[in-house]
Amino acid sequence: MPLSEHEENVLAEIERQLAAEDPRFASRARRKLGVSRVGQQRLALVMVVVGVVSVLSLGFLPGPWNLVVPAVGFLLLLGGIILGVSARRAPTDDAHAFVPPDDRT
């Protein structure tokens, strides 16, 4: 269930207060749980290589596989190219990359 506009505003205010009080914790909490840009580029490279190999196997497989494997390879190739281009163009969040050390111990 999506948040209402009021709930989003309250959540944003809490995030701002947290970032002002403890920037180190806020930067840790802000990290995304996803694939990094380098991970996306590696996945794209693997997809492109597998796609090229399967497209090149067009005439070497027996039966109906000589049409199915290259078709799947073409889709992998296309998906890898799109993923690689989108990973290169993804914006970086450099504003939050550096968090000064916390003097509290």
N, C-alpha and C positions, 0 to 999 in steps of 0.2 A: 504494500500500500504506500503510495507516494506521500511525502510530507506536504502539509499545507504551507502556504506562503508565510504565515505567521510562525510556524514551527521552524521553517528554514531560516528565518530572520533570527529567531532565538538561538538556534544552533550556531549560526555564524557569529553572533555576539559572544557566545560561550567560547568559541574557538579563538576569537580575537583576545579575549581576556586571558585565556590559557597561554597564548603565544606571548602576551605581555608579561605574565607572571613567570613563566618557565619556558624560555625559547628552546632549550635543549630537548625537553620532553615533547614539546609541540612538534619539533622537527622529526622526532622519532615516530610520533603518532601520525604524522602527515604522510609518511612513506607509503607508496602504493604497493599493494600485494598483487603484482602482475609481472609480466615478462618485461625485462629491461629492454632498452633500445638495442643493445648488443645481442641479447637473446633473440629478439625479433629478427635481426639481420642474419644471425646464424641459422635460425629456422628457415628463413627465406632462401638462404644459400643451399641448404639441404633440399628444400622443395624443388628448387631450380635444377639441381644436379640430378635428382631422382627423376624429375620430369623429362630432362633431356635424354637420359639413358633409356627411359621407357619409350619415348618417341622414336629413338633410333632403333629400337627393337621391332619396328613395324613388320618387317618381312621375315623375321627369324623365328617367330613363335607359331606353333601349329594351331590349326582350327580357328575358332572364333576369337581366340586370345590375341591374334594379330591385329584385331581392330579395337578390342576393349582396352588393352594395356596402353597403347599409344593415346587413346582418348583420355584416359585417366591421367597419363603423363602430361598431356597438354594442359589439362585443368590444374595439375600441380605446378606446372611451369608458369602459367598465367597467375595463379594465386601467389606463388613465390615472388614474382616480379612486383605484383601489387603490394604485398606485405613489405618487401624490401624498400620500395619507394616510399611507402607511408612511414616506415621506421626511420628513414633518413630525414623526412620532413617533420617528424614529431617535435613539438616545441619542448625546449628544456626548461626545467624549473630551477634556473641558476640562482634566483633570488633567495631560495631556501637551502642552497647547497652548503653554505658555510654557516656553521653555528659556533660562536665563540665558546671556549671551554667555560664550564660553570665553576665559579670560585668557591661555591659551597662544598663542603666535604662532609 
